[in-house]
Amino acid sequence: MQHRVRAAALREPRTRCSLTCFPARRLGQVCGERPARDIEKLIDDGTRAVFCETVGNPAGNICDVEAIAGVAHRHGVPLIVDNTVATPILMKPIDYGADVVVHSLTKFMGGHGTTLGGAIVDSGRFPWKQHAKRFAMFNEPDPSYHGLVYADHFGDAAYIARCRSVFSAPPERCWRAQRLSAAAGIETVALRVERHVDNARRSRNSCAATAGSIGSLCGFATAPIMRWRGNISAAGRARS
């Protein structure tokens, strides 16, 4: 039976959808608190993807994307990463082995809360043809598109091509009016996220100065996410 394996700490609506809307297809397989180790135990012949968030919403947990990617690839399945909270400014999951990255555009990317939408970024690195049995939809003729075989016709872009042709086509007209608003927000995301990080640092330092016990809980200087802040390029700041 087809299913995906996901990290335990995901946002409530996503968890509810996984566990109640798709129980028959086991789309809500859950790993424990040590994702890489526990995910490997859950992967079987029916697994179609591993899913996690770079920074969990609302738990704030941080997934070891590189370790989870290694586990997923060892078993011939792609890693799909939700990078909504970190954004590409703080974290680029593809650099750590993610095959597909998704974003909610209503949060930091858009920055204004006026637009509903999401983004899918395909790395083009997953070898769909090497796992033809597991991913028949990319390797067998699609009767709705005149027998098109996505892996043969689109090569490395097979995944995103199918997303565009099968899933994006029906509601396309509804989304067109919101693209301009989303794009306008993305223009300033580098500057806004940098300011968020600076504000968080100041808040943490203020807590440490006025209430040592509270400040120590933040652990801001040693938090793993601070390693990702190096991804803010000078060019990105200049464009903002």
C-alpha positions in Angstrom: 0.0 0.0 0.0 1.4 3.4 -1.0 2.3 5.8 1.8 4.8 8.5 2.8 6.9 8.7 5.9 6.9 12.0 7.7 8.6 13.6 10.7 6.6 13.6 14.0 6.4 17.3 14.7 4.3 18.9 11.9 1.8 21.6 12.0 -1.6 20.5 13.3 -3.7 20.8 10.1 -1.1 18.8 8.2 -1.1 16.1 10.9 -4.9 16.1 10.9 -5.1 15.8 7.2 -2.5 12.9 7.2 -4.2 10.9 9.9 -7.9 11.5 9.0 -8.3 12.2 5.3 -6.0 9.5 4.0 -6.0 6.6 6.5 -6.7 3.9 4.0 -3.6 4.8 2.0 -1.4 5.4 5.1 -0.3 8.8 4.1 0.3 9.6 7.7 3.1 7.3 8.7 4.8 9.0 11.7 8.4 8.6 12.9 9.5 9.4 16.4 11.8 12.0 17.9 14.9 10.8 16.2 13.8 11.2 12.6 16.7 9.7 10.6 16.8 6.5 12.6 13.1 6.1 13.0 12.3 7.0 9.4 14.5 4.2 8.1 12.5 1.7 10.1 9.3 2.8 8.5 10.4 2.8 4.8 9.2 -0.2 2.8 8.2 -1.1 -0.7 5.1 1.0 -0.5 6.9 4.2 0.6 6.7 7.0 -2.0 8.4 9.8 -0.2 9.8 11.1 3.1 8.5 14.4 4.3 9.8 16.8 6.9 10.1 20.5 7.8 13.4 22.3 8.2 11.9 24.1 11.2 8.8 22.6 12.6 5.7 24.8 13.0 4.8 25.4 15.8 7.2 23.1 17.7 10.3 24.9 16.5 12.2 21.5 16.2 15.0 21.4 13.6 15.4 18.4 11.3 18.7 17.1 10.2 17.9 17.3 6.5 21.2 15.8 5.4 20.8 12.7 7.5 17.2 12.2 6.5 18.1 12.7 2.8 20.8 10.0 3.2 18.2 7.6 4.6 15.6 8.3 1.9 18.1 8.0 -0.9 19.5 4.8 0.5 16.0 3.3 0.0 15.3 4.9 -3.4 12.7 7.4 -2.3 12.8 11.3 -2.6 12.9 13.6 0.4 10.3 16.4 0.3 11.1 19.3 2.7 8.8 22.1 3.8 11.0 25.2 4.1 8.2 27.7 5.0 9.7 28.8 8.3 13.4 29.0 7.5 12.9 30.3 3.9 15.7 30.0 1.3 17.4 33.0 3.0 18.3 30.9 6.1 18.3 27.4 4.7 18.6 25.9 1.3 17.5 22.2 1.7 18.6 21.2 -1.8 22.2 21.9 -0.8 21.7 19.2 1.9 20.1 16.5 -0.2 16.4 17.4 -0.5 14.9 16.5 -3.8 11.8 18.7 -3.6 11.2 21.8 -1.5 7.8 23.3 -0.8 6.8 26.7 0.7 3.7 28.3 2.0 3.6 31.7 0.4 1.3 33.1 3.1 4.1 33.3 5.7 7.6 34.8 5.4 7.9 34.5 1.7 4.9 36.7 1.0 5.1 38.6 4.2 1.8 40.4 4.0 -0.9 37.7 4.6 -3.0 38.8 1.6 -2.2 35.9 -0.7 -3.1 32.2 -0.5 -0.6 30.0 -2.4 2.4 27.7 -2.3 5.5 27.0 -4.2 7.2 23.8 -5.3 10.9 23.7 -6.1 12.2 20.6 -7.8 15.9 20.0 -7.6 15.8 17.8 -10.7 18.2 15.4 -9.0 16.0 12.4 -8.1 16.5 9.5 -10.6 12.9 8.6 -11.3 13.8 6.2 -14.1 16.1 4.2 -11.8 13.1 3.5 -9.6 10.5 2.9 -12.3 8.6 0.2 -10.4 8.1 2.4 -7.4 7.2 5.5 -9.4 5.1 4.1 -12.2 3.3 7.4 -12.8 6.5 8.9 -14.1 7.6 5.9 -16.1 4.4 4.6 -17.7 2.2 6.2 -20.4 -0.3 8.7 -19.1 -3.6 8.1 -21.0 -4.8 11.6 -20.1 -1.9 13.1 -22.0 -1.9 10.9 -25.1 0.4 8.3 -23.6 3.1 10.7 -22.5 5.9 9.2 -20.3 7.1 12.0 -18.1 10.5 10.5 -17.2 11.3 10.0 -20.9 9.9 13.3 -22.2 11.0 15.7 -19.5 14.0 13.9 -18.0 15.2 15.5 -14.8 12.1 17.8 -14.8 9.6 14.9 -14.7 8.3 15.6 -11.2 7.7 19.3 -11.7 6.3 18.8 -15.2 3.7 16.4 -13.8 2.8 18.9 -11.0 2.2 21.6 -13.6 0.2 19.5 -16.1 -1.9 17.4 -13.7 -2.3 19.4 -10.5 -1.8 23.0 -11.4 -3.9 23.1 -14.6 -7.5 23.0 -13.2 -7.2 26.0 -10.7 -4.7 27.9 -12.8 -7.0 30.9 -13.5 -7.8 31.3 -9.8 -4.2 31.7 -8.9 -3.2 34.2 -11.6 -4.6 37.2 -9.7 -2.6 36.3 -6.6 0.8 35.9 -8.3 1.6 39.6 -8.4 1.0 40.0 -4.7 3.1 36.9 -3.9 5.9 38.1 -6.2 5.9 41.5 -4.6 6.5 39.9 -1.2 9.2 37.7 -2.4 11.1 40.7 -3.7 11.8 41.8 -0.1 12.1 38.4 1.7 15.9 38.6 2.1 15.8 42.0 3.9 12.8 41.0 6.0 14.2 37.7 7.2 17.5 39.4 8.1 15.6 41.9 10.2 13.7 39.1 11.9 16.9 37.4 12.8 18.4 40.7 14.1 15.3 41.4 16.2 15.4 37.8 17.6 19.0 38.3 18.7 18.2 41.6 20.4 15.2 40.0 22.2 17.4 37.2 23.4 20.1 39.5 24.6 17.5 41.6 26.4 16.2 38.5 28.1 19.7 37.4 29.1 20.4 40.8 30.6 17.2 41.1 32.6 16.4 37.5 33.5 19.3 35.1 33.1 17.2 32.0 33.4 14.9 33.0 30.6 17.8 34.1 28.4 19.6 30.8 28.9 16.6 28.9 27.5 16.8 30.7 24.2 20.4 29.5 23.6 20.4 31.7 20.6 24.1 31.9 20.0 24.4 28.1 19.8 21.1 27.3 18.0 21.6 25.2 14.9 19.5 27.6 12.8 22.3 30.2 13.3 24.5 28.1 11.0 22.0 28.7 8.2 22.1 32.4 8.5 25.3 32.3 6.6 23.2 31.6 3.5 22.2 35.3 3.4 24.3 36.5 0.6 25.6 40.0 0.1 23.9 40.0 -3.3 20.5 39.1 -1.7 20.8 42.0 0.8 21.8 44.4 -1.9 18.8 43.5 -4.1 16.5 44.2 -1.1 
